[in-house]
Amino acid sequence: VFDNDTKNGQPLNPSDVTLTTTTPDPKGVLTLNPDGTITLGANPPAGTYELTYTICEKLNPGNCSSNTVRVTVDMPVIDAVAETLTPSINGSTGGTTTNSVIAGDTLNGVQAVIGTSAGQVKLTGINIPAGLTLNADGTVTVAPNTPSGIYDIEYSICEITNPANCDTAISKVAVNNGTLVANADV
């Protein structure tokens, strides 16, 4: 906060003043540190946050000035990425993929994590074919007796902190035929 504050037209020496928070950030996201820096709390929702501070000259404690600090937090980038899940599942016996539909998905440039806490995402199935189940961890279970083919799993991920911040993708699950063997009859 001291960067553009002055005393007698000269850059302010922070050791010449006492710094206090006059009006704290009502949302509790910003914190004024004793050295004049501002700390932004972890995973804040998108929006504008502000606090008001006062500096008073130590030599003349009645010589004070106040100002407001505003910090704008933008919506983080959320990116759902289509992929083909592995392994291919035997349609006769069924099974579950080992990787998740969110394996390549990111939130703010970091691997997305399914959960209910700030900084995590909510996974929602949008269009899941009959015989397939999108599990809570993002893996897909194929029921026994599912015809072979490539199945599209349409899903969305939405940020917990900013629930309207979502992205959608269509991943694929390969279902193969069971092994059919004709043995010689006697």
Disulfide bonds with the S-S distance in Angstrom:
Cys56-Cys64 2.00
Cys158-Cys166 2.00
